[in-house]
Amino acid sequence: MATIEKTKVKTSIKEAVAINNEIVLFNDDVNTFDHVIETLIRVCEHTNEQAEQCALLVHYKGKCTVKTGSLDDLKPQCSSLLEAGLSAEIV
């Protein structure tokens, strides 16, 4: 009979909260699919497939989480999305 080891993982509250931020991209009637896809690839380092899926979700659902991470990492990315004319916010 095999022995099962239990491992406890310690995560500080600061670490758990730090990765709990998201950039949410919202639908608009201005930007083309190509522009949204190209911007997600450039700014959020998405693959082409990820960017296409996010663009479709935004179009049909109205919004999509496009990136998660620490607030410090997400702020410049969200700013870049806004500068590109997309509608996004960190939640």
C-alpha positions as CSV (number, residue, x, y, z in Angstrom):
1,M,0.0,0.0,0.0
2,A,1.4,3.4,-1.0
3,T,1.9,6.1,1.5
4,I,0.3,9.5,0.7
5,E,2.2,12.5,1.9
6,K,0.3,15.6,2.8
7,T,2.0,18.9,1.9
8,K,0.9,22.2,3.3
9,V,1.4,25.2,1.0
10,K,1.8,28.5,2.7
11,T,0.6,31.5,0.8
12,S,0.7,34.9,2.4
13,I,-2.4,37.1,2.2
14,K,-0.4,39.7,0.4
15,E,0.6,37.1,-2.3
16,A,-3.0,35.9,-2.7
17,V,-4.4,39.5,-3.1
18,A,-1.5,40.5,-5.4
19,I,-2.5,38.1,-8.2
20,N,-6.3,38.8,-7.9
21,N,-6.4,41.7,-10.3
22,E,-7.8,41.5,-13.8
23,I,-7.8,43.7,-16.9
24,V,-11.3,43.6,-18.3
25,L,-11.8,44.6,-22.0
26,F,-15.2,46.0,-23.0
27,N,-17.0,46.0,-26.3
28,D,-17.3,49.1,-28.4
29,D,-18.6,50.0,-31.8
30,V,-15.3,51.7,-32.9
31,N,-12.4,49.3,-33.0
32,T,-12.1,46.5,-35.6
33,F,-11.4,42.9,-34.7
34,D,-8.0,43.2,-36.3
35,H,-7.1,46.2,-34.2
36,V,-8.2,44.5,-31.0
37,I,-6.4,41.3,-31.8
38,E,-3.2,43.0,-32.8
39,T,-3.3,45.1,-29.6
40,L,-3.9,42.1,-27.3
41,I,-0.9,40.3,-29.0
42,R,1.3,43.4,-28.6
43,V,0.3,44.6,-25.1
44,C,-0.9,41.5,-23.3
45,E,1.5,39.0,-25.1
46,H,-1.5,36.9,-26.2
47,T,-1.1,34.2,-28.9
48,N,-3.1,34.9,-32.0
49,E,-5.6,32.3,-30.9
50,Q,-6.0,33.8,-27.4
51,A,-6.4,37.3,-28.9
52,E,-9.1,36.1,-31.4
53,Q,-11.0,34.3,-28.6
54,C,-11.0,37.3,-26.4
55,A,-12.1,39.6,-29.3
56,L,-15.0,37.2,-30.0
57,L,-16.0,37.1,-26.3
58,V,-15.9,40.9,-26.0
59,H,-18.0,41.2,-29.1
60,Y,-20.7,38.7,-28.1
61,K,-20.6,38.9,-24.3
62,G,-19.7,42.6,-23.9
63,K,-16.6,42.1,-21.9
64,C,-13.7,39.7,-21.3
65,T,-10.9,39.3,-18.8
66,V,-7.8,39.6,-20.9
67,K,-5.0,39.5,-18.3
68,T,-4.6,38.7,-14.6
69,G,-1.8,39.5,-12.3
70,S,-0.4,42.0,-9.8
71,L,-1.6,45.6,-10.0
72,D,1.9,46.8,-10.7
73,D,2.2,44.6,-13.8
74,L,-1.3,45.3,-15.0
75,K,-1.3,49.1,-14.8
76,P,1.1,49.8,-17.7
77,Q,-0.7,47.2,-19.8
78,C,-4.1,48.7,-19.2
79,S,-2.7,52.1,-20.0
80,S,-1.4,50.8,-23.3
81,L,-4.8,49.3,-24.1
82,L,-6.5,52.6,-23.4
83,E,-3.9,54.5,-25.4
84,A,-4.7,52.2,-28.3
85,G,-8.3,53.3,-28.1
86,L,-9.7,50.2,-26.4
87,S,-12.0,50.3,-23.5
88,A,-10.5,48.5,-20.5
89,E,-10.2,48.7,-16.7
90,I,-8.5,46.9,-13.9
91,V,-10.9,45.2,-11.4
